[in-house]
Amino acid sequence: MTNENESVRSMVLGDVEVIRVVEWRRPFAPTSGMFPEATAEVWKDNEDWLAPDHWEPESDRAVLALQTWVLRSGGRTVLVDTGAGNGRERPGMPPFHQGQGDFLGLLARAGVRPGDVDVVVNTHLHVDHVGWNTVDADGEWVPTFPNAQYLVPAADDFHYGPDNAYGNGLEEVDRLIYEDSVAPVHRAGQAVLWDGHHRIDEHLTLESAPGHTPGSSVLRLVSGSDRAVFVGDLVHSPVQILRPSCNSDACLAPDQARASRRRILGRAADERELLIPAHFGGAGAVEVRRESGGFALGPWATAGPKTSG
């Protein structure tokens, strides 16, 4: 579980404040199931630093965080992904089914009220990235952030939406996720679909990085001499930096996911972009280095407690 003192932390990159809001951090899933292409040896060989922040050796479970990144950029407040939400029907997904968390309370501790949010970025439309897009208002799902523009990858909106029979009929839960967390944003006129590249402001740009889902995307931050890239689920575990050919079990297009991962990791290493994945436990961000034809981890980023809005 997450220590309350660690649930809201911040750092500054150039002119952008980056606030990490963590709902929970816990051993999540067996590594053999979540990362079927990663051998047991890669976990054991790196146990000295993977445990306990990224791996629980006793249960052989990957340690993940459910979190949102809040960016204060150019006078606006931007949320990157919105977690899993409360009170959702998520059959077959025990960690997210009928969940009850204090996400809005954590945002308040970060100095953010729902009406303050100007932009919501959904890096992709999986269950744990769109849940707090909406809240239940007397039995109706409505946008949580009434003044926000919601940036939704067009390819994911098509794939998971009704025009493609809710994820090509793969899972009933895909329909539920879209209907309670995405469709209400469309009905409110707050959804903006984009493809390829989308500039948010002078510091922030969205870029397609498909494979995990058809519309998976990354958010690049450039401010002064600082660089960062919020990679969503392109990387779930540091093991995927060491072994970029290893997908998670949720990657819909495995070859495309590998290509996107290698491309983004390569650019992060070459341009010294701080890599900020959606679900890392421990320190949430790390530098990447090229090494022996592959990649290695550089220094972890440091963030301090968020003490005021």
Secondary structure as the mmCIF struct_conf table of DSSP 4:
data_model
#
loop_
_struct_conf.conf_type_id
_struct_conf.id
_struct_conf.beg_label_comp_id
_struct_conf.beg_label_asym_id
_struct_conf.beg_label_seq_id
_struct_conf.end_label_comp_id
_struct_conf.end_label_asym_id
_struct_conf.end_label_seq_id
HELX_RH_3T_P HELX_RH_3T_P1 GLU A 4 GLU A 6
BEND BEND1 SER A 7 SER A 7
STRN STRN1 VAL A 8 LEU A 13
TURN_TY1_P TURN_TY1_P1 GLY A 14 ASP A 15
STRN STRN2 VAL A 16 PRO A 30
HELX_RH_AL_P HELX_RH_AL_P1 THR A 31 MET A 34
BEND BEND2 PHE A 35 PHE A 35
TURN_TY1_P TURN_TY1_P2 PRO A 36 GLU A 37
BEND BEND3 ALA A 38 ALA A 38
HELX_RH_AL_P HELX_RH_AL_P2 ALA A 40 ASP A 45
TURN_TY1_P TURN_TY1_P3 ASN A 46 ASN A 46
HELX_RH_AL_P HELX_RH_AL_P3 GLU A 47 LEU A 50
TURN_TY1_P TURN_TY1_P4 ALA A 51 HIS A 54
STRN STRN3 TRP A 55 GLU A 56
TURN_TY1_P TURN_TY1_P5 PRO A 57 ASP A 60
STRN STRN4 ARG A 61 SER A 73
TURN_TY1_P TURN_TY1_P6 GLY A 74 GLY A 75
STRN STRN5 ARG A 76 VAL A 80
BEND BEND4 ASN A 86 GLY A 87
TURN_TY1_P TURN_TY1_P7 PRO A 91 GLY A 92
TURN_TY1_P TURN_TY1_P8 PRO A 94 GLN A 98
HELX_RH_AL_P HELX_RH_AL_P4 PHE A 103 ARG A 109
TURN_TY1_P TURN_TY1_P9 ALA A 110 GLY A 111
HELX_RH_3T_P HELX_RH_3T_P2 PRO A 114 ASP A 116
STRN STRN6 VAL A 119 VAL A 121
BEND BEND5 THR A 123 HIS A 124
BEND BEND6 HIS A 126 HIS A 126
HELX_RH_AL_P HELX_RH_AL_P5 VAL A 127 VAL A 130
HELX_RH_3T_P HELX_RH_3T_P3 GLY A 131 ASN A 133
STRN STRN7 THR A 134 ALA A 137
TURN_TY1_P TURN_TY1_P10 ASP A 138 GLY A 139
STRN STRN8 GLU A 140 PRO A 143
BEND BEND7 THR A 144 PHE A 145
TURN_TY1_P TURN_TY1_P11 PRO A 146 ASN A 147
HELX_LH_PP_P HELX_LH_PP_P1 ALA A 148 ALA A 148
STRN STRN9 GLN A 149 PRO A 153
HELX_RH_AL_P HELX_RH_AL_P6 ALA A 154 TYR A 160
BEND BEND8 GLY A 161 GLY A 161
HELX_RH_3T_P HELX_RH_3T_P4 PRO A 162 ASN A 164
HELX_RH_AL_P HELX_RH_AL_P7 ALA A 165 ASN A 168
TURN_TY1_P TURN_TY1_P12 GLY A 169 GLY A 169
BEND BEND9 LEU A 170 LEU A 170
HELX_RH_AL_P HELX_RH_AL_P8 GLU A 172 SER A 181
TURN_TY1_P TURN_TY1_P13 VAL A 182 VAL A 182
HELX_RH_AL_P HELX_RH_AL_P9 ALA A 183 ARG A 187
TURN_TY1_P TURN_TY1_P14 ALA A 188 GLY A 189
STRN STRN10 ALA A 191 TRP A 194
BEND BEND10 GLY A 196 GLY A 196
STRN STRN11 HIS A 197 ARG A 199
BEND BEND11 ASP A 201 HIS A 203
STRN STRN12 LEU A 204 SER A 208
BEND BEND12 GLY A 211 THR A 213
TURN_TY1_P TURN_TY1_P15 PRO A 214 GLY A 215
STRN STRN13 SER A 217 SER A 223
TURN_TY1_P TURN_TY1_P16 GLY A 224 SER A 225
STRN STRN14 ASP A 226 GLY A 232
TURN_TY1_P TURN_TY1_P17 ASP A 233 ASP A 233
BEND BEND13 LEU A 234 LEU A 234
BEND BEND14 HIS A 236 SER A 237
TURN_TY1_P TURN_TY1_P18 PRO A 238 PRO A 238
HELX_RH_AL_P HELX_RH_AL_P10 VAL A 239 LEU A 242
TURN_TY1_P TURN_TY1_P19 PRO A 244 SER A 245
TURN_TY1_P TURN_TY1_P20 ASP A 249 ALA A 250
BEND BEND15 LEU A 252 ALA A 253
HELX_RH_AL_P HELX_RH_AL_P11 PRO A 254 GLU A 271
TURN_TY1_P TURN_TY1_P21 ARG A 272 ARG A 272
HELX_LH_PP_P HELX_LH_PP_P2 GLU A 273 GLU A 273
STRN STRN15 LEU A 274 PRO A 277
BEND BEND16 ALA A 278 HIS A 279
STRN STRN16 PHE A 280 PHE A 280
BEND BEND17 GLY A 281 GLY A 284
STRN STRN17 VAL A 286 GLU A 291
TURN_TY1_P TURN_TY1_P22 SER A 292 GLY A 293
STRN STRN18 GLY A 294 TRP A 300
HELX_LH_PP_P HELX_LH_PP_P3 ALA A 301 ALA A 301
STRN STRN19 GLY A 304 PRO A 305
#
